[in-house]
Amino acid sequence: MKGWLRSWWSGLRYLLVGAATSFLAMLLFFAMAVVLMTCLIGVGIPALPVALKLIRYPLRFERRRAGRRLGEPIAEPYANVSPIRDPASLRDLAWLTVHAVLGFIVGVLAFGLPLGGLRQILTGVFWWLVPGGIPSSLAFVVNSWPLAALCVFSGIVMIALTFWAAPLARWQALATRALLGPRPGASLTDRVVELTATRAAALEAHGAELRRLERDLHDGTQARLSAVVLQLGIADQLFEGNPAKARELLSKAQDAATEALAELRTVVRSIHPPLLTDRGLDGAITALADRCAVPCTVDVRSSARRPAAVEAAVYFIVAETLANVTKHSGAEQASITLDGTVDTLRIRIRDDGRGGADESQGSGLAGIRKRAEAFDGTVTLTSPPGGPTVLEVELPCGS
């Protein structure tokens, strides 16, 4: 019973507040009507986009109110275009029209029915105290007990009608969501656009990675191996006539081959670090922290193995972030936290440096975001001036 009364009162209160906002809707509707009429003579054209944008602010209150009623927030449907070209502006005007009329009517009924019903009941009970009877709320005079019974009965019916307050409030909130929320399918469209952008970023990052590998192999390893082949050929020609010179060239060729092998190992590690295979993600991250010039602590709260591509992405994200901490932050302490569920992996890297990190200024932050978005992940950077800087990355791992 207590829960039902709470629901009834909540619905009644929602309708009463809706009556108040309907007055604002009326004022905004008439204001927009004036602007639109002045547009016919050209005077109001410059003011139209400003007016359409200004009415969005009070509509946010109604959107939040309806979202709380429905138990889920209502997203704003506005596109990043001029308000005149945005289809959501036309739906804003439609909501003003509907709410100015229906919101007022429903609100008045929500206010008047319980008060009128209570007055009917009191009139039916105490009519005999007043000579000649008492006029009721329904425009008849109660001057006899049969009319008193009818008056009490009508009062009970009027109060009973307010029991529809909760479902009526929900219907009003649903209408608000239909007009002020995103269009059906808009979220799917936005998702497709987002996935298209992340796919393009992933392909761009993949192409850049392939070009880097090709450059490293061509300019480094390939050049050294070519030098080794050349030195071995010259040493073979000098072996009989000048053995000392041949041995010198063989020694140089051995050094060049050793350097080429070291560079080749570096390239291989940049593709997939062997530490991930040998020690797992927690061990690889710990090794990165140990090699960091800034003292760094590691807190691994989820040691389950993840897909190899995800682990490699996390490794490079942490490596790039620690490089930024070393080069730019001026920090004295840093920390790495790995956490998550079976389907999600979260990385949090914090340093006590000077802060002010700006993704638009480079420092590898844009590359970190692109790497995370390639996995449909998210990146949150918090770096106020004076620090601390906190980078949080969340990557889905599939199931």
C-alpha positions as CSV (number, residue, x, y, z in Angstrom):
1,M,0.0,0.0,0.0
2,K,2.8,2.4,0.9
3,G,4.6,1.7,-2.4
4,W,1.3,2.3,-4.4
5,L,0.8,5.6,-2.6
6,R,4.3,6.6,-3.3
7,S,3.9,5.8,-7.0
8,W,0.6,7.7,-7.1
9,W,2.1,10.8,-5.4
10,S,5.1,10.6,-7.7
11,G,2.9,10.5,-10.8
12,L,0.7,13.3,-9.5
13,R,3.7,15.5,-8.8
14,Y,5.1,14.8,-12.2
15,L,1.8,16.0,-13.8
16,L,1.7,19.1,-11.6
17,V,5.2,20.1,-12.5
18,G,4.2,19.5,-16.2
19,A,1.4,22.0,-15.7
20,A,4.0,24.6,-14.6
21,T,6.3,23.8,-17.6
22,S,3.4,24.0,-19.9
23,F,3.2,27.8,-19.1
24,L,6.8,28.1,-20.2
25,A,6.0,26.1,-23.3
26,M,3.2,28.5,-24.1
27,L,5.6,31.5,-23.8
28,L,8.3,29.9,-25.9
29,F,5.7,28.9,-28.5
30,F,4.4,32.4,-28.9
31,A,8.0,33.8,-28.9
32,M,8.9,31.4,-31.7
33,A,5.7,32.3,-33.5
34,V,6.7,36.0,-33.4
35,V,10.2,35.1,-34.7
36,L,8.8,33.0,-37.5
37,M,6.4,35.7,-38.6
38,T,9.1,38.3,-38.7
39,C,11.1,35.9,-40.9
40,L,8.4,36.4,-43.6
41,I,9.6,40.0,-43.9
42,G,13.3,39.2,-43.4
43,V,13.7,40.9,-40.1
44,G,13.7,37.7,-38.0
45,I,16.0,35.6,-40.2
46,P,19.2,36.4,-38.3
47,A,17.4,35.7,-35.0
48,L,15.9,32.4,-36.0
49,P,19.0,30.1,-35.4
50,V,19.7,31.9,-32.1
51,A,16.1,31.5,-30.9
52,L,16.1,27.8,-31.9
53,K,19.3,27.3,-30.0
54,L,18.0,29.2,-26.9
55,I,14.9,27.1,-26.5
56,R,17.0,24.0,-26.1
57,Y,18.1,25.0,-22.7
58,P,14.7,24.8,-20.9
59,L,13.9,21.7,-22.9
60,R,16.9,20.0,-21.3
61,F,15.1,20.2,-18.0
62,E,12.1,18.5,-19.4
63,R,14.3,15.9,-21.0
64,R,16.0,15.1,-17.7
65,R,12.7,15.0,-15.9
66,A,11.2,12.6,-18.3
67,G,14.4,10.5,-18.2
68,R,14.1,10.2,-14.4
69,R,10.5,9.2,-14.8
70,L,11.3,6.4,-17.3
71,G,14.4,5.3,-15.4
72,E,16.9,5.9,-18.2
73,P,18.4,9.2,-19.4
74,I,17.2,10.7,-22.7
75,A,20.1,11.6,-25.0
76,E,20.1,15.0,-26.8
77,P,19.3,14.5,-30.5
78,Y,21.0,17.5,-31.8
79,A,23.4,17.2,-34.7
80,N,26.5,19.3,-35.2
81,V,24.9,21.5,-37.8
82,S,23.0,24.8,-37.8
83,P,19.7,24.7,-35.7
84,I,17.8,25.7,-38.9
85,R,19.1,22.5,-40.7
86,D,18.7,20.2,-37.7
87,P,15.6,18.1,-37.9
88,A,15.5,18.0,-34.1
89,S,14.6,21.7,-34.0
90,L,11.3,21.0,-35.8
91,R,10.6,18.3,-33.1
92,D,11.4,20.9,-30.4
93,L,8.7,23.1,-31.9
94,A,6.3,20.2,-32.0
95,W,6.9,19.4,-28.4
96,L,6.2,23.1,-27.4
97,T,2.9,22.9,-29.2
98,V,1.8,19.6,-27.7
99,H,3.0,20.3,-24.2
100,A,1.5,23.8,-24.1
101,V,-1.9,22.3,-24.7
102,L,-2.0,18.8,-23.3
103,G,0.5,19.5,-20.5
104,F,-1.7,22.3,-19.2
105,I,-5.0,20.3,-19.5
106,V,-3.5,17.2,-17.8
107,G,-1.9,19.3,-15.1
108,V,-5.1,21.2,-14.3
109,L,-7.0,17.9,-14.0
110,A,-4.2,16.5,-11.7
111,F,-4.6,19.6,-9.5
112,G,-8.4,20.1,-9.8
113,L,-9.7,16.5,-9.5
114,P,-8.5,15.7,-6.0
115,L,-9.4,19.2,-4.7
116,G,-12.8,19.1,-6.4
117,G,-13.5,15.6,-5.2
118,L,-12.7,16.5,-1.6
119,R,-15.0,19.5,-1.9
120,Q,-17.8,17.3,-3.3
121,I,-17.4,14.9,-0.3
122,L,-17.4,17.7,2.2
123,T,-20.4,19.3,0.5
124,G,-22.4,16.1,0.6
125,V,-21.6,15.6,4.3
126,F,-22.2,19.1,5.7
127,W,-24.9,20.5,3.3
128,W,-27.5,20.4,6.0
129,L,-25.6,22.9,8.2
130,V,-26.3,25.7,5.6
131,P,-29.9,26.9,5.0
132,G,-30.9,26.3,1.4
133,G,-28.0,23.9,0.7
134,I,-24.5,24.3,-0.8
135,P,-23.6,24.6,-4.5
136,S,-21.4,21.6,-5.5
137,S,-18.4,21.6,-7.8
138,L,-20.7,20.1,-10.6
139,A,-23.0,23.1,-10.7
140,F,-26.0,21.7,-8.8
141,V,-27.1,22.7,-5.3
142,V,-27.1,20.0,-2.6
143,N,-30.2,20.6,-0.6
144,S,-31.4,17.0,0.0
145,W,-29.9,13.7,1.1
146,P,-30.3,12.0,-2.3
147,L,-28.4,14.9,-3.9
148,A,-25.9,14.7,-1.0
149,A,-25.3,11.0,-1.8
150,L,-24.9,11.9,-5.5
151,C,-22.4,14.6,-4.5
152,V,-20.3,12.2,-2.3
153,F,-20.4,9.6,-5.0
154,S,-19.1,12.0,-7.6
155,G,-16.4,13.2,-5.3
156,I,-15.2,9.6,-4.8
157,V,-15.2,9.2,-8.6
158,M,-13.2,12.4,-9.1
159,I,-10.6,11.3,-6.5
160,A,-10.5,7.8,-8.0
161,L,-9.7,9.3,-11.4
162,T,-6.5,10.6,-9.9
163,F,-5.3,7.0,-9.5
164,W,-4.4,7.2,-13.2
165,A,-1.7,9.8,-12.3
166,A,1.2,7.3,-12.4
167,P,0.4,5.7,-15.8
168,L,-0.6,9.1,-17.2
169,A,2.7,10.6,-16.1
170,R,4.5,7.7,-17.8
171,W,2.7,8.3,-21.0
172,Q,3.6,12.0,-20.8
173,A,7.2,11.1,-20.3
174,L,7.1,8.6,-23.2
175,A,5.7,11.4,-25.4
176,T,8.5,13.7,-24.3
177,R,11.1,11.0,-25.2
178,A,9.4,10.5,-28.6
179,L,9.7,14.2,-29.4
180,L,12.8,15.4,-27.6
181,G,14.9,12.2,-27.7
182,P,16.9,10.8,-30.6
183,R,15.0,9.5,-33.7
184,P,14.4,5.8,-33.9
185,G,17.5,4.2,-35.3
186,A,19.6,7.4,-34.7
187,S,21.8,5.6,-32.2
188,L,22.4,2.8,-34.6
189,T,23.3,5.3,-37.3
190,D,25.7,7.1,-34.9
191,R,27.2,3.7,-34.0
192,V,27.8,2.9,-37.6
193,V,29.5,6.3,-38.1
194,E,31.6,5.7,-35.1
195,L,32.6,2.2,-36.2
196,T,33.4,3.5,-39.7
197,A,35.7,6.2,-38.2
198,T,37.4,3.8,-35.9
199,R,37.9,1.3,-38.7
200,A,39.4,4.0,-40.9
201,A,41.7,5.0,-37.9
202,A,42.7,1.3,-37.4
203,L,43.5,0.9,-41.1
204,E,45.5,4.1,-41.0
205,A,47.4,2.9,-37.9
206,H,48.0,-0.5,-39.5
207,G,49.3,1.2,-42.7
208,A,51.6,3.4,-40.6
209,E,52.9,0.4,-38.7
210,L,53.6,-1.5,-41.9
211,R,55.5,1.6,-43.3
212,R,57.5,1.8,-40.1
213,L,58.4,-1.8,-40.2
214,E,59.4,-1.5,-43.9
215,R,61.5,1.5,-43.2
216,D,63.2,-0.1,-40.2
217,L,64.0,-3.2,-42.2
218,H,65.1,-1.3,-45.3
219,D,67.1,1.4,-43.7
220,G,68.6,-0.7,-40.9
221,T,68.7,-4.4,-41.1
222,Q,68.7,-4.7,-44.9
223,A,71.5,-2.1,-45.2
224,R,73.6,-3.9,-42.6
225,L,73.1,-7.3,-44.2
226,S,74.0,-5.8,-47.6
227,A,77.2,-4.5,-46.0
228,V,77.9,-7.9,-44.6
229,V,77.5,-9.6,-48.0
230,L,79.8,-7.0,-49.6
231,Q,82.5,-7.4,-46.9
232,L,82.3,-11.2,-47.2
233,G,82.8,-10.9,-51.0
234,I,85.8,-8.6,-50.7
235,A,87.3,-10.8,-48.0
236,D,86.9,-13.9,-50.2
237,Q,88.8,-12.1,-53.0
238,L,91.6,-11.0,-50.6
239,F,91.9,-14.2,-48.7
240,E,94.8,-15.7,-50.7
241,G,96.7,-12.5,-51.5
242,N,96.1,-10.5,-48.3
243,P,94.9,-12.7,-45.4
244,A,95.3,-10.0,-42.8
245,K,93.1,-7.6,-44.6
246,A,90.6,-10.5,-45.3
247,R,90.4,-11.3,-41.5
248,E,89.8,-7.6,-40.8
249,L,86.9,-7.5,-43.2
250,L,85.5,-10.8,-41.7
251,S,85.7,-9.2,-38.2
252,K,83.8,-6.1,-39.5
253,A,81.3,-8.3,-41.3
254,Q,80.7,-10.2,-38.0
255,D,80.1,-7.0,-36.1
256,A,77.7,-5.8,-38.8
257,A,75.8,-9.1,-38.7
258,T,75.6,-8.8,-34.9
259,E,74.1,-5.3,-35.2
260,A,71.7,-6.4,-37.9
261,L,70.5,-9.3,-35.7
262,A,70.0,-6.9,-32.8
263,E,68.0,-4.5,-35.0
264,L,66.0,-7.5,-36.3
265,R,65.2,-8.5,-32.8
266,T,64.0,-5.0,-32.0
267,V,61.7,-5.0,-35.0
268,V,60.3,-8.4,-34.0
269,R,59.7,-7.1,-30.5
270,S,57.8,-4.1,-31.9
271,I,55.4,-6.5,-33.7
272,H,54.7,-8.7,-30.7
273,P,56.9,-8.5,-27.6
274,P,58.3,-12.0,-26.6
275,L,57.7,-11.0,-22.9
276,L,54.0,-11.3,-23.5
277,T,54.4,-14.9,-24.6
278,D,57.0,-15.8,-21.9
279,R,55.7,-14.0,-18.8
280,G,52.1,-12.9,-19.7
281,L,50.7,-9.4,-19.6
282,D,51.3,-8.8,-15.9
283,G,54.9,-9.9,-16.2
284,A,55.5,-7.8,-19.3
285,I,54.0,-4.7,-17.7
286,T,56.1,-5.2,-14.6
287,A,59.2,-5.4,-16.8
288,L,58.2,-2.1,-18.5
289,A,57.8,-0.5,-15.0
290,D,61.2,-1.8,-13.9
291,R,62.9,-0.3,-16.9
292,C,61.1,3.1,-16.5
293,A,63.3,5.9,-15.3
294,V,60.5,7.2,-13.0
295,P,59.8,4.9,-10.0
296,C,56.7,3.0,-11.0
297,T,54.4,0.6,-9.1
298,V,52.2,-2.0,-10.7
299,D,48.9,-3.3,-9.3
300,V,47.5,-6.2,-11.3
301,R,44.0,-7.1,-10.2
302,S,43.2,-9.3,-13.1
303,S,45.8,-11.8,-14.3
304,A,43.6,-13.8,-16.7
305,R,45.1,-14.1,-20.2
306,R,43.5,-12.0,-22.9
307,P,43.6,-12.2,-26.7
308,A,47.1,-11.8,-28.0
309,A,46.1,-8.6,-30.0
310,V,44.6,-7.0,-26.9
311,E,47.6,-7.8,-24.8
312,A,50.0,-6.4,-27.4
313,A,47.9,-3.2,-27.6
314,V,48.0,-2.8,-23.8
315,Y,51.7,-3.4,-23.8
316,F,52.4,-0.7,-26.3
317,I,49.9,1.7,-24.7
318,V,51.7,1.3,-21.4
319,A,55.1,1.6,-23.0
320,E,54.2,4.8,-24.9
321,T,52.6,6.3,-21.7
322,L,55.6,5.6,-19.6
323,A,57.8,7.1,-22.3
324,N,55.7,10.2,-22.1
325,V,56.0,10.2,-18.3
326,T,59.7,10.0,-18.5
327,K,60.1,12.7,-21.2
328,H,57.5,15.3,-20.4
329,S,55.9,15.0,-17.0
330,G,58.7,15.7,-14.5
331,A,57.1,13.2,-12.2
332,E,58.7,11.6,-9.2
333,Q,56.3,8.6,-9.0
334,A,54.0,6.7,-11.3
335,S,51.6,3.9,-10.9
336,I,50.0,1.3,-13.2
337,T,46.7,-0.5,-12.4
338,L,45.3,-3.4,-14.5
339,D,41.8,-4.4,-13.7
340,G,38.7,-5.6,-15.5
341,T,36.3,-8.5,-16.1
342,V,36.3,-11.4,-18.5
343,D,35.0,-9.1,-21.3
344,T,36.8,-5.9,-20.5
345,L,40.3,-4.8,-19.5
346,R,41.0,-1.5,-17.9
347,I,44.4,0.2,-17.6
348,R,44.9,3.2,-15.3
349,I,48.3,5.0,-15.4
350,R,48.9,7.9,-13.0
351,D,51.8,10.2,-12.4
352,D,52.4,13.1,-10.0
353,G,54.0,15.3,-12.6
354,R,53.3,18.8,-13.7
355,G,50.1,17.9,-15.7
356,G,48.8,19.9,-18.6
357,A,49.1,17.0,-21.0
358,D,47.3,17.9,-24.3
359,E,46.4,15.3,-26.8
360,S,46.5,17.8,-29.6
361,Q,50.1,18.6,-28.9
362,G,51.3,15.1,-29.8
363,S,53.4,13.2,-27.2
364,G,52.0,9.9,-28.5
365,L,48.6,10.5,-26.9
366,A,46.8,10.6,-30.3
367,G,48.5,7.3,-31.2
368,I,47.4,5.8,-27.9
369,R,43.8,6.8,-28.7
370,K,43.9,5.4,-32.2
371,R,45.3,2.1,-30.9
372,A,42.5,1.9,-28.3
373,E,39.8,2.9,-30.8
374,A,40.9,0.2,-33.2
375,F,39.6,-2.3,-30.6
376,D,36.5,-0.2,-30.0
377,G,38.0,0.9,-26.7
378,T,37.8,4.3,-24.9
379,V,40.5,6.6,-23.6
380,T,40.0,9.2,-20.8
381,L,42.8,11.7,-20.1
382,T,42.7,13.9,-17.0
383,S,45.6,16.2,-16.7
384,P,44.9,19.6,-15.0
385,P,47.8,22.1,-14.7
386,G,49.9,21.1,-11.7
387,G,48.9,17.5,-12.0
388,P,48.3,14.7,-11.4
389,T,47.9,13.2,-14.9
390,V,45.7,10.1,-15.1
391,L,45.2,8.1,-18.3
392,E,42.4,5.5,-18.3
393,V,42.0,3.1,-21.1
394,E,39.2,0.5,-21.4
395,L,39.4,-2.3,-24.0
396,P,36.8,-4.9,-24.8
397,C,38.3,-8.4,-24.9
398,G,35.4,-10.3,-26.4
399,S,34.1,-13.5,-24.9
